[in-house]
Amino acid sequence: MATKTKTKSKKMEQVHVGLSAENRQKLIQLLNKLLADEHLLYTKTRNYHWNVTGIHFTELHVLFEEQYNALQLIADEVAERCRMLGGTAIGTMAEFLDHTRLSETPGTVPSAPDMLANLLDDHEQIITNLRDDIDASTEKLGDEGTGDLLIGTMRSHEKMAWMLRSMADGS
C-alpha cells in the first residue's frame, strides 16, 4: 500500500505544463519567499488586531481583521501555486522566518500609529518585491500563470496599503 502512495505522490510531482523543471524550481523558490512574506505579515497583522488600543480601537481592530483574513487567502493561493508547479510549499515558522524578506520586532507592542506605519511599510515592500517577481516569472521564466497570480496579489496589497495609508493620515 505504501508503494502506491509513493507512486501517486511521485506522479503528482511530475508536472508537464510547458515549463522546464529548472524554471519550475526557480518559480517555487520565488513563491516560497512570497509565502513567507505573506505569513509573516499575516502574523504581524493578527498580533496588531489583538493588541491595538486607543481612540481608533474599533476601526483598527476591524481593519486589521479584514486584512489578516485577506492575507490568509493570499497565502493559501501562493502555497497552492507551489503545489501546482510540482513543488512543496513551506509551512513551518522556522521556514517562514528563514525565507521572509520582511522583519519583525518580537516583544514589542507599538502604538496604533506605529502599527499602521509598520504594516504600510511591509505592504509597500511586498509590492516592490512583487514587481520584480512578476518580471522574473513572466519575462525570465515564461510563466504567465504565476505572473497573473502575482499581479492579483500585488493589487490586493496595493489596496490594503491604500487603506492603511488613508487611516494613518486621519490619526
Secondary structure, DSSP 8 states (H G I E B T S, - for coil): -HHHHHHHHHHHH---SS--HHHHHHHHHHHHHHHHHHHHHHHHHHHHHHH--STTHHHHHHHHHHHHHHHHHHHHHHHHHHHHTT-----SHHHHHHH-S----TT----HHHHHHHHHHHHHHHHHHHHHHHHIIIIIT--HHHHHHHHHHHHHHHHHHHHHHHHHHT-
